[in-house]
Amino acid sequence: MRSLDEGQAVQKFQLLEDRKWSHINERRPMMANPLRGEVVRLYKNLLYLGREYPKGADYFRDRLKTAFMKNKDVTDPEKIKKLIDRGEFVIKELEALYYLRKYRAMKQRYYEEPKH
């Protein structure tokens, strides 16, 4: 049996590791966008908030998916940041909508209308 010198052993190990993890590299591009995590977080937050949307969760989910898929090919970091900012604005608007709905329900439940 032939022994490997240190350089050959390292090369063989690297080759085995490359084969071991090659299926992962096939699914993902080599350079992932650093804003990807923010986009995923935004999508999840919007999806969570959409559960209480007045027209229904399914309606909201479909609209949300359409909006994100429309912009899936955007690669410019500045444009992505603007889209993320717009998504954060939508989150604030949804929260305001929900607070207003909650306030109206509480007001209707606990305060009587003045009788003239």
A tleap script that builds the chain and sets N, CA, C and O, in Angstrom:
source leaprc.protein.ff14SB
mol = sequence {
  NMET ARG SER LEU ASP GLU GLY GLN ALA VAL
  GLN LYS PHE GLN LEU LEU GLU ASP ARG LYS
  TRP SER HIE ILE ASN GLU ARG ARG PRO MET
  MET ALA ASN PRO LEU ARG GLY GLU VAL VAL
  ARG LEU TYR LYS ASN LEU LEU TYR LEU GLY
  ARG GLU TYR PRO LYS GLY ALA ASP TYR PHE
  ARG ASP ARG LEU LYS THR ALA PHE MET LYS
  ASN LYS ASP VAL THR ASP PRO GLU LYS ILE
  LYS LYS LEU ILE ASP ARG GLY GLU PHE VAL
  ILE LYS GLU LEU GLU ALA LEU TYR TYR LEU
  ARG LYS TYR ARG ALA MET LYS GLN ARG TYR
  TYR GLU GLU PRO LYS CHIE
}
set mol.1.N position { 0.833 -1.169 0.000 }
set mol.1.CA position { 0.000 0.000 0.000 }
set mol.1.C position { 0.878 1.234 0.000 }
set mol.1.O position { 1.869 1.305 0.727 }
set mol.2.N position { 0.522 2.169 -0.791 }
set mol.2.CA position { 1.314 3.374 -0.977 }
set mol.2.C position { 0.830 4.449 -0.007 }
set mol.2.O position { -0.375 4.617 0.174 }
set mol.3.N position { 1.753 5.175 0.616 }
set mol.3.CA position { 1.362 6.239 1.544 }
set mol.3.C position { 1.329 7.573 0.801 }
set mol.3.O position { 2.103 7.796 -0.130 }
set mol.4.N position { 0.430 8.450 1.221 }
set mol.4.CA position { 0.296 9.761 0.616 }
set mol.4.C position { 1.122 10.767 1.394 }
set mol.4.O position { 1.168 10.731 2.624 }
set mol.5.N position { 1.772 11.665 0.668 }
set mol.5.CA position { 2.433 12.741 1.401 }
set mol.5.C position { 1.370 13.757 1.846 }
set mol.5.O position { 0.208 13.633 1.458 }
set mol.6.N position { 1.735 14.722 2.624 }
set mol.6.CA position { 0.768 15.652 3.212 }
set mol.6.C position { -0.008 16.416 2.150 }
set mol.6.O position { -1.221 16.576 2.287 }
set mol.7.N position { 0.639 16.886 1.110 }
set mol.7.CA position { -0.022 17.643 0.051 }
set mol.7.C position { -1.067 16.813 -0.679 }
set mol.7.O position { -2.164 17.294 -0.961 }
set mol.8.N position { -0.726 15.572 -0.984 }
set mol.8.CA position { -1.681 14.700 -1.667 }
set mol.8.C position { -2.874 14.367 -0.767 }
set mol.8.O position { -4.006 14.274 -1.243 }
set mol.9.N position { -2.627 14.193 0.504 }
set mol.9.CA position { -3.711 13.890 1.445 }
set mol.9.C position { -4.680 15.074 1.538 }
set mol.9.O position { -5.896 14.889 1.578 }
set mol.10.N position { -4.133 16.277 1.569 }
set mol.10.CA position { -4.984 17.468 1.639 }
set mol.10.C position { -5.805 17.590 0.369 }
set mol.10.O position { -6.994 17.903 0.426 }
set mol.11.N position { -5.175 17.345 -0.791 }
set mol.11.CA position { -5.909 17.418 -2.062 }
set mol.11.C position { -7.036 16.398 -2.109 }
set mol.11.O position { -8.147 16.716 -2.533 }
set mol.12.N position { -6.756 15.182 -1.678 }
set mol.12.CA position { -7.773 14.137 -1.687 }
set mol.12.C position { -8.923 14.501 -0.739 }
set mol.12.O position { -10.089 14.294 -1.072 }
set mol.13.N position { -8.599 15.039 0.432 }
set mol.13.CA position { -9.627 15.445 1.390 }
set mol.13.C position { -10.493 16.558 0.805 }
set mol.13.O position { -11.716 16.527 0.935 }
set mol.14.N position { -9.861 17.541 0.161 }
set mol.14.CA position { -10.624 18.644 -0.430 }
set mol.14.C position { -11.537 18.140 -1.544 }
set mol.14.O position { -12.669 18.604 -1.675 }
set mol.15.N position { -11.054 17.200 -2.340 }
set mol.15.CA position { -11.868 16.631 -3.407 }
set mol.15.C position { -13.088 15.918 -2.833 }
set mol.15.O position { -14.196 16.060 -3.351 }
set mol.16.N position { -12.885 15.151 -1.763 }
set mol.16.CA position { -14.006 14.459 -1.128 }
set mol.16.C position { -15.003 15.452 -0.533 }
set mol.16.O position { -16.213 15.254 -0.643 }
set mol.17.N position { -14.512 16.504 0.088 }
set mol.17.CA position { -15.400 17.529 0.664 }
set mol.17.C position { -16.178 18.248 -0.426 }
set mol.17.O position { -17.362 18.536 -0.255 }
set mol.18.N position { -15.520 18.543 -1.554 }
set mol.18.CA position { -16.214 19.205 -2.658 }
set mol.18.C position { -17.350 18.334 -3.194 }
set mol.18.O position { -18.437 18.832 -3.486 }
set mol.19.N position { -17.094 17.043 -3.319 }
set mol.19.CA position { -18.137 16.130 -3.781 }
set mol.19.C position { -19.265 16.026 -2.762 }
set mol.19.O position { -20.439 15.949 -3.123 }
set mol.20.N position { -18.897 16.026 -1.496 }
set mol.20.CA position { -19.877 15.890 -0.421 }
set mol.20.C position { -20.872 17.053 -0.412 }
set mol.20.O position { -22.059 16.855 -0.153 }
set mol.21.N position { -20.389 18.258 -0.695 }
set mol.21.CA position { -21.233 19.446 -0.612 }
set mol.21.C position { -21.634 19.997 -1.971 }
set mol.21.O position { -22.200 21.089 -2.037 }
set mol.22.N position { -21.365 19.289 -3.047 }
set mol.22.CA position { -21.646 19.822 -4.379 }
set mol.22.C position { -23.138 20.021 -4.629 }
set mol.22.O position { -23.511 20.925 -5.376 }
set mol.23.N position { -23.997 19.209 -4.029 }
set mol.23.CA position { -25.440 19.346 -4.242 }
set mol.23.C position { -25.963 20.663 -3.683 }
set mol.23.O position { -26.957 21.188 -4.185 }
set mol.24.N position { -25.329 21.198 -2.672 }
set mol.24.CA position { -25.755 22.477 -2.093 }
set mol.24.C position { -25.431 23.618 -3.045 }
set mol.24.O position { -26.247 24.522 -3.221 }
set mol.25.N position { -24.279 23.593 -3.649 }
set mol.25.CA position { -23.876 24.658 -4.558 }
set mol.25.C position { -24.734 24.688 -5.816 }
set mol.25.O position { -24.856 25.734 -6.453 }
set mol.26.N position { -25.325 23.563 -6.181 }
set mol.26.CA position { -26.168 23.531 -7.369 }
set mol.26.C position { -27.461 24.302 -7.154 }
set mol.26.O position { -28.013 24.858 -8.103 }
set mol.27.N position { -27.949 24.342 -5.924 }
set mol.27.CA position { -29.222 24.997 -5.633 }
set mol.27.C position { -29.092 26.490 -5.408 }
set mol.27.O position { -30.042 27.231 -5.659 }
set mol.28.N position { -27.962 26.943 -4.950 }
set mol.28.CA position { -27.771 28.353 -4.627 }
set mol.28.C position { -26.724 28.979 -5.532 }
set mol.28.O position { -25.743 28.335 -5.902 }
set mol.29.N position { -26.939 30.231 -5.884 }
set mol.29.CA position { -25.885 30.916 -6.639 }
set mol.29.C position { -24.672 31.113 -5.742 }
set mol.29.O position { -24.787 31.148 -4.517 }
set mol.30.N position { -23.535 31.238 -6.357 }
set mol.30.CA position { -22.289 31.344 -5.588 }
set mol.30.C position { -22.284 32.599 -4.716 }
set mol.30.O position { -21.840 32.541 -3.569 }
set mol.31.N position { -22.767 33.730 -5.232 }
set mol.31.CA position { -22.773 34.956 -4.458 }
set mol.31.C position { -24.211 35.265 -4.049 }
set mol.31.O position { -25.009 35.719 -4.869 }
set mol.32.N position { -24.533 35.023 -2.802 }
set mol.32.CA position { -25.880 35.328 -2.323 }
set mol.32.C position { -25.955 36.815 -2.001 }
set mol.32.O position { -24.979 37.420 -1.560 }
set mol.33.N position { -27.124 37.386 -2.229 }
set mol.33.CA position { -27.320 38.791 -1.950 }
set mol.33.C position { -27.351 39.000 -0.436 }
set mol.33.O position { -28.080 38.295 0.263 }
set mol.34.N position { -26.586 39.940 0.077 }
set mol.34.CA position { -26.570 40.158 1.531 }
set mol.34.C position { -27.902 40.670 2.075 }
set mol.34.O position { -28.140 40.590 3.280 }
set mol.35.N position { -28.773 41.194 1.216 }
set mol.35.CA position { -30.075 41.695 1.654 }
set mol.35.C position { -31.143 40.604 1.645 }
set mol.35.O position { -32.294 40.854 2.004 }
set mol.36.N position { -30.768 39.410 1.240 }
set mol.36.CA position { -31.736 38.316 1.134 }
set mol.36.C position { -32.415 38.041 2.477 }
set mol.36.O position { -33.628 37.835 2.528 }
set mol.37.N position { -31.654 38.036 3.544 }
set mol.37.CA position { -32.214 37.786 4.872 }
set mol.37.C position { -33.251 38.824 5.261 }
set mol.37.O position { -34.278 38.504 5.858 }
set mol.38.N position { -32.966 40.076 4.915 }
set mol.38.CA position { -33.925 41.145 5.211 }
set mol.38.C position { -35.210 40.960 4.414 }
set mol.38.O position { -36.303 41.188 4.932 }
set mol.39.N position { -35.081 40.549 3.160 }
set mol.39.CA position { -36.256 40.341 2.311 }
set mol.39.C position { -37.094 39.182 2.860 }
set mol.39.O position { -38.321 39.272 2.909 }
set mol.40.N position { -36.445 38.116 3.264 }
set mol.40.CA position { -37.167 36.965 3.812 }
set mol.40.C position { -37.870 37.356 5.114 }
set mol.40.O position { -39.021 36.982 5.335 }
set mol.41.N position { -37.182 38.105 5.968 }
set mol.41.CA position { -37.776 38.571 7.226 }
set mol.41.C position { -39.001 39.448 6.951 }
set mol.41.O position { -40.035 39.310 7.604 }
set mol.42.N position { -38.870 40.343 5.983 }
set mol.42.CA position { -39.986 41.218 5.610 }
set mol.42.C position { -41.176 40.394 5.115 }
set mol.42.O position { -42.317 40.648 5.501 }
set mol.43.N position { -40.905 39.415 4.266 }
set mol.43.CA position { -41.974 38.562 3.741 }
set mol.43.C position { -42.684 37.822 4.875 }
set mol.43.O position { -43.913 37.756 4.907 }
set mol.44.N position { -41.909 37.271 5.797 }
set mol.44.CA position { -42.502 36.539 6.919 }
set mol.44.C position { -43.333 37.459 7.811 }
set mol.44.O position { -44.420 37.086 8.251 }
set mol.45.N position { -42.826 38.648 8.073 }
set mol.45.CA position { -43.579 39.597 8.894 }
set mol.45.C position { -44.894 39.985 8.218 }
set mol.45.O position { -45.942 40.024 8.862 }
set mol.46.N position { -44.832 40.267 6.930 }
set mol.46.CA position { -46.049 40.625 6.203 }
set mol.46.C position { -47.025 39.447 6.156 }
set mol.46.O position { -48.234 39.633 6.290 }
set mol.47.N position { -46.508 38.265 5.971 }
set mol.47.CA position { -47.359 37.078 5.942 }
set mol.47.C position { -48.059 36.893 7.289 }
set mol.47.O position { -49.234 36.529 7.342 }
set mol.48.N position { -47.336 37.144 8.359 }
set mol.48.CA position { -47.921 37.039 9.701 }
set mol.48.C position { -49.004 38.097 9.902 }
set mol.48.O position { -50.084 37.797 10.411 }
set mol.49.N position { -48.715 39.322 9.505 }
set mol.49.CA position { -49.691 40.389 9.665 }
set mol.49.C position { -50.910 40.182 8.776 }
set mol.49.O position { -52.003 40.637 9.113 }
set mol.50.N position { -50.743 39.517 7.670 }
set mol.50.CA position { -51.832 39.304 6.726 }
set mol.50.C position { -52.893 38.338 7.217 }
set mol.50.O position { -53.964 38.235 6.618 }
set mol.51.N position { -52.608 37.629 8.304 }
set mol.51.CA position { -53.597 36.682 8.823 }
set mol.51.C position { -54.890 37.377 9.240 }
set mol.51.O position { -55.962 36.774 9.187 }
set mol.52.N position { -54.795 38.638 9.654 }
set mol.52.CA position { -55.971 39.363 10.135 }
set mol.52.C position { -56.495 40.370 9.109 }
set mol.52.O position { -57.316 41.220 9.453 }
set mol.53.N position { -56.044 40.292 7.878 }
set mol.53.CA position { -56.450 41.255 6.866 }
set mol.53.C position { -57.964 41.179 6.648 }
set mol.53.O position { -58.523 40.084 6.594 }
set mol.54.N position { -58.633 42.333 6.521 }
set mol.54.CA position { -60.095 42.336 6.402 }
set mol.54.C position { -60.654 41.511 5.244 }
set mol.54.O position { -61.730 40.929 5.376 }
set mol.55.N position { -59.961 41.449 4.131 }
set mol.55.CA position { -60.467 40.678 2.986 }
set mol.55.C position { -60.078 39.211 3.055 }
set mol.55.O position { -60.430 38.434 2.167 }
set mol.56.N position { -59.358 38.825 4.094 }
set mol.56.CA position { -59.000 37.424 4.283 }
set mol.56.C position { -57.520 37.161 4.079 }
set mol.56.O position { -56.839 37.864 3.333 }
set mol.57.N position { -57.045 36.138 4.753 }
set mol.57.CA position { -55.630 35.778 4.693 }
set mol.57.C position { -55.224 35.272 3.307 }
set mol.57.O position { -54.124 35.558 2.834 }
set mol.58.N position { -56.116 34.523 2.663 }
set mol.58.CA position { -55.791 33.996 1.328 }
set mol.58.C position { -55.622 35.113 0.314 }
set mol.58.O position { -54.702 35.088 -0.504 }
set mol.59.N position { -56.516 36.095 0.372 }
set mol.59.CA position { -56.423 37.253 -0.519 }
set mol.59.C position { -55.087 37.973 -0.298 }
set mol.59.O position { -54.381 38.304 -1.250 }
set mol.60.N position { -54.757 38.206 0.968 }
set mol.60.CA position { -53.525 38.920 1.288 }
set mol.60.C position { -52.302 38.125 0.847 }
set mol.60.O position { -51.368 38.688 0.276 }
set mol.61.N position { -52.303 36.824 1.110 }
set mol.61.CA position { -51.159 35.982 0.754 }
set mol.61.C position { -50.927 35.985 -0.756 }
set mol.61.O position { -49.787 36.062 -1.215 }
set mol.62.N position { -52.005 35.902 -1.518 }
set mol.62.CA position { -51.870 35.923 -2.983 }
set mol.62.C position { -51.286 37.247 -3.468 }
set mol.62.O position { -50.392 37.267 -4.314 }
set mol.63.N position { -51.796 38.349 -2.926 }
set mol.63.CA position { -51.288 39.671 -3.315 }
set mol.63.C position { -49.823 39.836 -2.907 }
set mol.63.O position { -49.017 40.381 -3.661 }
set mol.64.N position { -49.493 39.361 -1.714 }
set mol.64.CA position { -48.118 39.455 -1.219 }
set mol.64.C position { -47.164 38.662 -2.105 }
set mol.64.O position { -46.103 39.157 -2.485 }
set mol.65.N position { -47.540 37.446 -2.428 }
set mol.65.CA position { -46.696 36.604 -3.272 }
set mol.65.C position { -46.506 37.234 -4.649 }
set mol.65.O position { -45.403 37.226 -5.197 }
set mol.66.N position { -47.585 37.778 -5.203 }
set mol.66.CA position { -47.500 38.432 -6.510 }
set mol.66.C position { -46.537 39.610 -6.469 }
set mol.66.O position { -45.727 39.785 -7.379 }
set mol.67.N position { -46.625 40.424 -5.405 }
set mol.67.CA position { -45.752 41.596 -5.282 }
set mol.67.C position { -44.290 41.179 -5.165 }
set mol.67.O position { -43.421 41.794 -5.783 }
set mol.68.N position { -44.012 40.147 -4.384 }
set mol.68.CA position { -42.623 39.709 -4.220 }
set mol.68.C position { -42.100 39.042 -5.488 }
set mol.68.O position { -40.941 39.233 -5.858 }
set mol.69.N position { -42.943 38.264 -6.152 }
set mol.69.CA position { -42.497 37.596 -7.376 }
set mol.69.C position { -42.248 38.600 -8.500 }
set mol.69.O position { -41.385 38.387 -9.352 }
set mol.70.N position { -43.008 39.694 -8.498 }
set mol.70.CA position { -42.821 40.725 -9.518 }
set mol.70.C position { -41.417 41.335 -9.414 }
set mol.70.O position { -40.836 41.736 -10.422 }
set mol.71.N position { -40.889 41.400 -8.218 }
set mol.71.CA position { -39.587 42.019 -7.994 }
set mol.71.C position { -38.472 41.016 -7.727 }
set mol.71.O position { -37.417 41.394 -7.218 }
set mol.72.N position { -38.685 39.756 -8.057 }
set mol.72.CA position { -37.689 38.733 -7.735 }
set mol.72.C position { -36.382 38.886 -8.518 }
set mol.72.O position { -35.337 38.411 -8.073 }
set mol.73.N position { -36.433 39.538 -9.667 }
set mol.73.CA position { -35.228 39.662 -10.490 }
set mol.73.C position { -34.441 40.938 -10.227 }
set mol.73.O position { -33.445 41.198 -10.903 }
set mol.74.N position { -34.865 41.730 -9.265 }
set mol.74.CA position { -34.142 42.961 -8.931 }
set mol.74.C position { -32.847 42.578 -8.225 }
set mol.74.O position { -32.859 41.844 -7.236 }
set mol.75.N position { -31.730 43.083 -8.742 }
set mol.75.CA position { -30.431 42.747 -8.152 }
set mol.75.C position { -29.695 43.964 -7.612 }
set mol.75.O position { -28.746 43.821 -6.841 }
set mol.76.N position { -30.118 45.152 -8.005 }
set mol.76.CA position { -29.466 46.375 -7.554 }
set mol.76.C position { -29.748 46.591 -6.059 }
set mol.76.O position { -30.911 46.703 -5.671 }
set mol.77.N position { -28.715 46.651 -5.219 }
set mol.77.CA position { -28.924 46.808 -3.775 }
set mol.77.C position { -29.726 48.056 -3.404 }
set mol.77.O position { -30.502 48.030 -2.449 }
set mol.78.N position { -29.545 49.144 -4.149 }
set mol.78.CA position { -30.293 50.367 -3.844 }
set mol.78.C position { -31.793 50.170 -4.092 }
set mol.78.O position { -32.624 50.608 -3.296 }
set mol.79.N position { -32.128 49.511 -5.194 }
set mol.79.CA position { -33.540 49.247 -5.491 }
set mol.79.C position { -34.134 48.288 -4.468 }
set mol.79.O position { -35.282 48.446 -4.054 }
set mol.80.N position { -33.350 47.298 -4.062 }
set mol.80.CA position { -33.826 46.344 -3.062 }
set mol.80.C position { -34.092 47.061 -1.744 }
set mol.80.O position { -35.092 46.788 -1.080 }
set mol.81.N position { -33.201 47.980 -1.361 }
set mol.81.CA position { -33.403 48.731 -0.117 }
set mol.81.C position { -34.665 49.581 -0.192 }
set mol.81.O position { -35.403 49.691 0.787 }
set mol.82.N position { -34.916 50.187 -1.364 }
set mol.82.CA position { -36.145 50.976 -1.526 }
set mol.82.C position { -37.385 50.092 -1.417 }
set mol.82.O position { -38.385 50.487 -0.818 }
set mol.83.N position { -37.316 48.907 -1.993 }
set mol.83.CA position { -38.451 47.983 -1.905 }
set mol.83.C position { -38.654 47.502 -0.458 }
set mol.83.O position { -39.787 47.338 -0.005 }
set mol.84.N position { -37.561 47.284 0.247 }
set mol.84.CA position { -37.668 46.895 1.660 }
set mol.84.C position { -38.300 48.030 2.462 }
set mol.84.O position { -39.152 47.791 3.317 }
set mol.85.N position { -37.881 49.265 2.186 }
set mol.85.CA position { -38.472 50.416 2.879 }
set mol.85.C position { -39.971 50.512 2.592 }
set mol.85.O position { -40.765 50.824 3.479 }
set mol.86.N position { -40.337 50.244 1.368 }
set mol.86.CA position { -41.762 50.267 1.018 }
set mol.86.C position { -42.517 49.181 1.778 }
set mol.86.O position { -43.634 49.403 2.245 }
set mol.87.N position { -41.905 48.015 1.898 }
set mol.87.CA position { -42.509 46.932 2.671 }
set mol.87.C position { -42.663 47.294 4.140 }
set mol.87.O position { -43.673 46.964 4.762 }
set mol.88.N position { -41.657 47.979 4.700 }
set mol.88.CA position { -41.750 48.429 6.101 }
set mol.88.C position { -42.894 49.437 6.250 }
set mol.88.O position { -43.598 49.438 7.260 }
set mol.89.N position { -43.076 50.290 5.242 }
set mol.89.CA position { -44.190 51.238 5.263 }
set mol.89.C position { -45.531 50.496 5.263 }
set mol.89.O position { -46.452 50.870 5.988 }
set mol.90.N position { -45.632 49.455 4.458 }
set mol.90.CA position { -46.862 48.667 4.402 }
set mol.90.C position { -47.131 48.017 5.758 }
set mol.90.O position { -48.279 47.932 6.193 }
set mol.91.N position { -46.070 47.559 6.422 }
set mol.91.CA position { -46.235 46.980 7.768 }
set mol.91.C position { -46.826 48.011 8.720 }
set mol.91.O position { -47.747 47.710 9.479 }
set mol.92.N position { -46.292 49.231 8.676 }
set mol.92.CA position { -46.813 50.284 9.551 }
set mol.92.C position { -48.274 50.601 9.232 }
set mol.92.O position { -49.075 50.828 10.139 }
set mol.93.N position { -48.616 50.617 7.955 }
set mol.93.CA position { -49.998 50.877 7.564 }
set mol.93.C position { -50.932 49.762 8.035 }
set mol.93.O position { -52.038 50.030 8.503 }
set mol.94.N position { -50.485 48.524 7.912 }
set mol.94.CA position { -51.310 47.408 8.382 }
set mol.94.C position { -51.512 47.474 9.897 }
set mol.94.O position { -52.612 47.244 10.399 }
set mol.95.N position { -50.435 47.792 10.613 }
set mol.95.CA position { -50.560 47.912 12.063 }
set mol.95.C position { -51.532 49.022 12.431 }
set mol.95.O position { -52.338 48.858 13.347 }
set mol.96.N position { -51.467 50.152 11.726 }
set mol.96.CA position { -52.395 51.249 11.985 }
set mol.96.C position { -53.837 50.808 11.697 }
set mol.96.O position { -54.753 51.141 12.449 }
set mol.97.N position { -54.030 50.066 10.615 }
set mol.97.CA position { -55.355 49.561 10.272 }
set mol.97.C position { -55.893 48.654 11.382 }
set mol.97.O position { -57.056 48.762 11.771 }
set mol.98.N position { -55.053 47.776 11.880 }
set mol.98.CA position { -55.485 46.850 12.922 }
set mol.98.C position { -55.774 47.577 14.236 }
set mol.98.O position { -56.742 47.258 14.926 }
set mol.99.N position { -54.928 48.559 14.582 }
set mol.99.CA position { -55.178 49.331 15.802 }
set mol.99.C position { -56.486 50.108 15.693 }
set mol.99.O position { -57.247 50.183 16.658 }
set mol.100.N position { -56.748 50.680 14.532 }
set mol.100.CA position { -57.983 51.425 14.327 }
set mol.100.C position { -59.196 50.498 14.438 }
set mol.100.O position { -60.200 50.849 15.059 }
set mol.101.N position { -59.097 49.338 13.843 }
set mol.101.CA position { -60.196 48.372 13.919 }
set mol.101.C position { -60.434 47.942 15.370 }
set mol.101.O position { -61.575 47.820 15.816 }
set mol.102.N position { -59.337 47.717 16.093 }
set mol.102.CA position { -59.451 47.330 17.498 }
set mol.102.C position { -60.071 48.467 18.315 }
set mol.102.O position { -60.935 48.229 19.159 }
set mol.103.N position { -59.630 49.696 18.064 }
set mol.103.CA position { -60.162 50.866 18.766 }
set mol.103.C position { -61.656 51.015 18.507 }
set mol.103.O position { -62.431 51.248 19.434 }
set mol.104.N position { -62.056 50.882 17.257 }
set mol.104.CA position { -63.480 51.005 16.920 }
set mol.104.C position { -64.309 49.935 17.615 }
set mol.104.O position { -65.404 50.214 18.105 }
set mol.105.N position { -63.792 48.716 17.659 }
set mol.105.CA position { -64.512 47.631 18.323 }
set mol.105.C position { -64.636 47.911 19.823 }
set mol.105.O position { -65.697 47.696 20.408 }
set mol.106.N position { -63.565 48.386 20.440 }
set mol.106.CA position { -63.595 48.704 21.873 }
set mol.106.C position { -64.550 49.858 22.143 }
set mol.106.O position { -65.316 49.821 23.106 }
set mol.107.N position { -64.508 50.866 21.311 }
set mol.107.CA position { -65.382 52.023 21.491 }
set mol.107.C position { -66.842 51.609 21.366 }
set mol.107.O position { -67.684 52.023 22.162 }
set mol.108.N position { -67.129 50.801 20.374 }
set mol.108.CA position { -68.501 50.347 20.154 }
set mol.108.C position { -68.973 49.477 21.324 }
set mol.108.O position { -70.143 49.521 21.705 }
set mol.109.N position { -68.075 48.705 21.875 }
set mol.109.CA position { -68.442 47.784 22.934 }
set mol.109.C position { -68.646 48.476 24.280 }
set mol.109.O position { -69.551 48.113 25.031 }
set mol.110.N position { -67.815 49.467 24.589 }
set mol.110.CA position { -67.804 50.030 25.936 }
set mol.110.C position { -68.339 51.438 26.071 }
set mol.110.O position { -68.593 51.881 27.191 }
set mol.111.N position { -68.517 52.150 24.995 }
set mol.111.CA position { -69.013 53.508 25.095 }
set mol.111.C position { -70.360 53.630 24.413 }
set mol.111.O position { -70.565 53.151 23.298 }
set mol.112.N position { -71.245 54.266 25.093 }
set mol.112.CA position { -72.568 54.444 24.504 }
set mol.112.C position { -72.570 55.721 23.670 }
set mol.112.O position { -71.846 56.676 23.953 }
set mol.113.N position { -73.379 55.709 22.666 }
set mol.113.CA position { -73.552 56.910 21.844 }
set mol.113.C position { -74.367 57.916 22.648 }
set mol.113.O position { -75.339 57.532 23.298 }
set mol.114.N position { -73.991 59.201 22.618 }
set mol.114.CA position { -74.795 60.196 23.335 }
set mol.114.C position { -76.167 60.343 22.681 }
set mol.114.O position { -76.280 60.410 21.457 }
set mol.115.N position { -77.214 60.393 23.519 }
set mol.115.CA position { -78.580 60.498 22.997 }
set mol.115.C position { -79.001 61.952 23.007 }
set mol.115.O position { -78.898 62.629 24.029 }
set mol.116.N position { -79.465 62.420 21.891 }
set mol.116.CA position { -79.909 63.829 21.768 }
set mol.116.C position { -81.390 63.931 21.769 }
set mol.116.O position { -81.933 65.031 21.674 }
savepdb mol mol.pdb
quit
